[in-house]
Every structure is written in structure tokens, then in C-alpha cells.
Amino acid sequence: MIKLFLGNRSVVLFLLPFIIAIYVLLNFSTHYYNYSSVSNFGFWGSQKLPFSQLTGQLIASFFILMNAVGVNAIFNWNEFFGRNSFMPSLLYIILMSFYHSFYEIDGLLIAHSCLITTLFQLFKLRQNEEGRKLVFNSAFLIGVAATLHPPLIGIMPFVLFMIWTIRPVVLRELMLALLGFGIPMIYAGLYLWTTKAKINFQLLEIHDNYSRHQFDFLVSSGIFVFSFLLSVISIQANIKKSSIRLKKLVQILWWLIFTSIALGLMDYFYFNQIERFSLLMIPLSFLLTFSFTHKTLFHVANGLFYSTLIYSFVKFFL
């Protein structure tokens, strides 16, 4: 499977819906991840979904598929490998299968889409080219993501650092970024004021098998950490031969990793939940792909990948 997705065969993208369908069917059969008819949409309140569980799952699956394809498109268009690879899309799906948002549409999953689109905008920036439109779009998308998932308000300063990783500090672009971020926040604030809705920072109500999901997180985290260490070694080996631009793009991913870990830790310590760690799966889908390029560590990376893949299915029957 690894060689299939590492290769330059775009046809493998047609396998992604079937992989998603397997996870969905397993969850329907085991009810491992509980379904709730009310989802948290941040500033837009906790909304009762006006459709059936099956429809809600189909919508969530569509977002998962689009996010996976989006991550992969950014990876290939920016030539992280120097050639096409479709491993990031597979990694995103497998990693996200450990989180509740995979099985139910909510604000956090839509925020994933906004973040991925933000990366698309940021990665189009050039040091010596006009960047006002891209800067505004990036900040606007982060603003939309923050209205859907309020803790992402804290990511805005780091988005500025991401911009300044590629671009020099330009006052006009800074003002446009603040304006872009502020517009969706103003609309969301007006919605809160007029509807008297309340923001619920706890994504999920604690349910009976959540401790089991936390155990899943600890097991998968151990695998992710080892895989990530391998990817760091591979990145260091590849980055020396890479262009300055690619090095800057990797720096942007590091900023996203830092903020995702911070949000995930706050979620864990304040609410005893792990859902916000799912934001980390976006940059990891990029960086973990490098662990399969190191000739010496390739077999170790293979073993860790298949361990993660097998456990992602086996957990439904434990």
C-alpha cells in the first residue's frame, strides 16, 4: 500500500472513498464513536442537525475526502518531493480516523478545511511578488475557522509569523491581515449578540467510552511520535538539498505543529478530551511522508505505518 501511494499514480485517489467507507461502516456496526444530533459550531452555537445520522456521516465523509485531497494537492503543487506522491492523503484519513470529527460533521472539521485552504494561500506567497490578496485571503479564512472553532483565535499571531517567514514585514499587508481576520469575527459576534447564543468550548459531552478513546490516543500517539522522529531525520536529510523556498514552507508547517500541540494540550488538561489534537494531523500528513524516503529507516517507517493502520481498524472490536 505504501509503495502504491508513494508512486506517481493519481488513480490511487479513487481508493480513498472506499477506505473512508470502511471506517464509517465499522463505526455504524460497533457504535464506537457516539453520534449526536447536536454539533458544536463555535460562535454559531450548538446546532441540532436537520438531517439523519447517515446524511450527517456522508457530509462528514465528504469533508474528510476533500481535506485529504486538498492536503495532497498542496504537497504536490509545491513539490515537497520533487515528484508527485499521494501518501499525504492516505495519512490524513488514517490519522483522522482516531477522532470524533471523522464520523460527525461539526465546526472543528470545517475549520480543518479552512486551515488547509489557508495553507494553499500561504504557500502561493512569493518574497518579491505582490502578496496583499493572498495575505487577506489567508487571514479571512483563519477568521472563518476561528468562528467555527473559537480556540483558533489564538492562532492568528502565528499566521502572521507564517506570512513573515516568506514575506518581509509590510505595514499595508499587516493591516489587511487584521482586517481579513476581523470581518468574519465581527459577523460572528453580531450573530452571538442578536441570538443570545453561547459558546461551548467543550467539544463533546463526556460519554461512557471516552476513556477508551483516550487509550486509543495514547497508543496512536506513541506510534505517531516514533513516526514523527523518523520524519524529522528524513526531513533533515532532504532539506539540505532543498531550495530556500521549500525550507520556508516547512517552517510554516512547524508553526502549525506548535499551535496545534498547544491547543490539543489545553483541550486535554481543561476538558479531559483529545479532539483538538486532530489539528495536528494536517501538518503531520505532510511531514510523516518524508519518513518513507529514508533508505536506512524505510522498513522501520513501514512497520510503524502498518501498526497504525491495523490498530485504526482493530480498535472498533476491542
C-alpha positions in Angstrom: 0.0 0.0 0.0 2.8 2.4 0.8 4.6 2.0 -2.5 1.2 2.3 -4.2 0.6 5.7 -2.7 4.2 6.9 -2.8 4.2 6.4 -6.5 3.1 8.8 -9.2 -0.3 7.2 -9.8 -3.2 9.6 -9.4 -5.7 6.8 -9.8 -5.0 5.7 -6.2 -7.1 8.7 -5.1 -10.1 6.7 -6.1 -9.3 4.3 -3.3 -9.7 7.0 -0.7 -13.6 6.9 -0.6 -13.5 3.1 -0.1 -11.1 3.5 2.8 -13.3 6.1 4.4 -16.4 3.9 3.8 -14.7 1.0 5.7 -14.2 3.2 8.7 -17.7 4.5 8.5 -19.3 1.0 8.2 -17.2 -0.2 11.2 -18.4 2.6 13.3 -22.0 2.1 12.3 -21.7 -1.6 13.2 -19.9 -1.1 16.6 -21.2 2.4 17.6 -17.6 3.1 18.8 -17.9 6.8 18.3 -21.3 8.0 19.5 -23.4 10.1 17.2 -25.1 13.3 18.5 -27.8 15.2 16.6 -26.4 18.4 18.1 -23.0 19.6 16.9 -20.7 22.4 18.2 -20.2 25.2 15.6 -18.4 27.7 17.9 -19.7 31.2 17.5 -22.6 29.9 15.6 -23.7 27.9 18.6 -24.6 24.2 19.2 -27.0 23.4 16.4 -29.4 20.5 16.1 -28.6 18.9 12.7 -31.6 18.9 10.4 -30.8 15.6 8.8 -30.4 11.9 9.7 -27.2 10.2 11.1 -26.5 8.7 7.7 -26.7 12.1 5.9 -24.5 13.7 8.6 -21.9 10.9 8.2 -22.0 11.3 4.4 -21.4 15.1 4.8 -18.5 14.5 7.2 -17.0 11.9 4.9 -17.2 14.4 2.0 -15.2 16.9 4.1 -12.7 14.3 5.1 -12.2 13.3 1.5 -11.9 16.9 0.3 -9.4 17.7 3.1 -7.3 14.7 2.2 -7.2 15.6 -1.5 -6.5 19.2 -0.6 -3.5 18.3 1.6 -2.2 16.1 -1.2 -2.7 18.8 -3.8 -0.7 21.3 -1.8 2.0 18.8 -1.2 2.4 18.0 -4.9 1.9 21.5 -6.3 4.7 22.8 -4.0 7.0 19.9 -5.0 7.9 18.7 -1.5 9.3 15.6 -3.1 10.2 17.0 -6.4 7.7 14.4 -7.8 4.1 13.6 -7.2 3.2 11.4 -4.2 -0.2 10.6 -2.8 0.8 9.4 0.6 -0.3 12.6 2.5 -4.0 12.0 1.6 -3.8 8.4 2.9 -2.0 9.6 6.1 -4.6 12.3 6.7 -7.5 9.8 6.5 -5.9 7.2 8.7 -4.8 9.7 11.3 -8.2 11.4 11.4 -10.0 8.1 11.9 -9.0 8.3 15.6 -11.1 11.4 16.1 -14.8 12.0 16.6 -14.9 14.6 13.8 -14.3 11.9 11.2 -17.7 10.4 12.0 -19.8 13.5 12.5 -19.9 17.0 10.9 -19.0 19.8 13.3 -17.3 23.1 13.4 -13.8 21.6 14.0 -14.0 19.5 10.8 -15.0 22.6 8.7 -12.2 24.5 10.5 -9.8 21.8 9.1 -11.0 22.7 5.6 -10.4 26.4 6.3 -6.8 25.7 7.6 -5.9 23.6 4.6 -7.2 26.3 2.3 -5.2 28.8 4.3 -2.0 26.8 3.7 -2.9 26.8 0.0 -3.0 30.6 0.1 0.2 31.0 2.2 2.2 28.6 0.0 1.4 30.8 -3.0 3.2 33.8 -1.5 6.4 34.9 -3.1 9.0 37.1 -1.4 9.3 39.6 -4.3 5.8 39.5 -5.6 2.6 41.3 -4.7 1.0 39.4 -1.8 -1.8 41.6 -0.4 -4.6 39.5 -1.9 -3.1 36.2 -0.6 -2.4 37.7 2.9 -6.0 39.0 3.1 -7.5 35.7 2.0 -5.3 33.7 4.5 -6.3 35.9 7.4 -10.0 35.8 6.3 -10.0 32.0 6.2 -8.4 31.8 9.6 -11.1 34.2 10.9 -13.8 31.9 9.5 -12.1 28.9 11.1 -12.0 30.7 14.4 -15.7 31.5 14.3 -16.4 27.7 13.8 -13.8 26.7 16.4 -13.1 29.7 18.8 -9.7 28.5 20.2 -8.3 29.1 16.8 -8.5 32.9 17.6 -5.1 32.3 19.3 -3.5 31.1 16.0 -3.7 34.5 14.3 -0.4 35.8 15.6 1.3 32.7 14.4 -0.3 33.1 11.0 1.5 36.5 10.8 4.7 34.7 11.6 3.9 32.2 8.8 3.4 35.1 6.4 6.6 36.8 7.5 8.5 33.5 7.0 8.1 34.1 3.3 7.4 37.8 3.0 9.0 40.8 4.6 7.0 42.8 7.2 4.8 45.2 5.2 2.5 47.5 7.1 -0.2 47.5 4.5 -0.3 43.7 4.4 -0.4 43.6 8.2 -3.4 45.9 8.2 -5.1 43.8 5.5 -4.4 40.6 7.5 -6.1 42.1 10.6 -9.0 43.3 8.5 -9.4 39.9 6.9 -9.4 38.2 10.3 -11.7 40.7 11.8 -14.5 40.6 9.2 -15.8 37.1 10.0 -15.3 37.7 13.7 -17.5 40.8 13.6 -20.3 38.9 11.8 -20.0 36.0 14.3 -20.0 38.5 17.2 -23.2 40.1 15.8 -24.8 36.7 15.5 -24.0 35.9 19.1 -25.4 39.3 20.2 -28.6 39.0 18.3 -29.4 35.3 19.0 -28.0 35.3 22.6 -26.2 32.1 21.7 -23.4 30.7 24.0 -20.0 29.4 23.0 -19.3 25.9 24.4 -15.6 25.3 24.5 -16.1 21.7 25.4 -16.5 20.0 22.0 -18.0 16.7 23.3 -20.1 15.7 26.2 -18.2 13.1 28.2 -19.7 9.7 27.4 -19.1 6.2 28.7 -16.4 5.0 26.3 -14.4 8.2 26.1 -11.7 6.8 28.4 -11.3 4.1 25.7 -10.8 6.8 23.1 -8.2 8.4 25.3 -6.4 5.0 25.4 -6.6 5.0 21.6 -5.0 8.4 21.6 -2.1 7.2 23.9 -1.5 4.2 21.7 -1.7 6.1 18.5 0.4 9.0 19.9 3.2 6.6 20.7 3.2 5.4 17.1 2.9 9.0 15.8 5.8 10.2 18.0 8.1 7.4 16.7 7.0 8.1 13.1 7.5 11.8 13.6 11.0 11.3 14.9 11.7 9.3 11.7 10.3 12.0 9.6 12.4 14.6 11.3 15.5 12.6 10.5 14.4 12.3 6.9 13.4 15.9 6.6 16.9 17.0 7.9 18.5 14.7 5.3 16.2 16.1 2.5 16.1 19.8 3.5 19.8 20.2 3.0 19.3 19.6 -0.7 16.1 21.6 -1.0 15.5 25.1 -2.2 15.3 28.0 0.2 11.6 28.3 -0.6 10.9 24.7 0.5 12.7 25.3 3.7 10.4 28.2 4.4 7.3 26.1 3.7 8.5 23.5 6.2 8.9 26.3 8.7 5.3 27.2 8.2 4.3 23.6 9.0 6.4 23.8 12.2 4.5 26.9 13.3 1.2 25.0 12.7 2.5 22.0 14.6 3.4 24.2 17.6 0.0 25.8 17.7 -1.9 22.5 17.2 0.0 20.9 20.1 -0.7 23.9 22.3 -4.5 23.8 21.6 -4.5 20.0 22.0 -2.8 20.2 25.4 -5.3 22.8 26.6 -8.2 20.6 25.4 -6.7 17.7 27.3 -6.0 19.4 30.6 -9.1 21.6 30.7 -11.7 19.2 29.3 -10.0 15.8 29.5 -10.5 15.5 25.7 -8.3 15.0 22.8 -10.3 16.3 19.8 -8.2 19.4 19.2 -5.1 17.3 18.6 -6.8 16.5 15.3 -5.5 19.8 14.0 -2.0 18.3 14.3 -2.9 15.7 11.7 -2.8 18.4 8.9 1.0 19.2 9.2 1.8 15.6 10.2 0.3 14.4 6.9 3.0 16.5 5.1 5.9 15.7 7.3 5.3 12.0 8.0 5.5 11.3 4.3 9.2 12.1 4.5 9.8 9.1 6.8 9.3 6.8 3.9 12.1 8.3 1.8 15.0 7.5 4.1 16.7 4.4 2.7 18.0 3.2 6.1 14.8 3.8 8.1 12.3 2.8 5.4 11.5 -0.5 6.9 11.0 1.0 10.4 8.7 3.6 9.0 6.8 0.8 7.2 6.3 -1.1 10.4 5.0 1.9 12.2 2.6 2.8 9.4 1.1 -0.7 9.3 0.9 -0.8 13.1 -1.1 2.4 13.0 -3.3 1.2 10.1 -4.1 -2.1 11.8 -4.9 -0.5 15.1 -7.1 2.0 13.4 -9.4 -0.9 12.4 -8.9 -3.2 15.3 -9.9 -0.6 17.9 -13.5 -0.9 16.8 -13.6 -4.5 18.1 -11.7 -4.0 21.4 
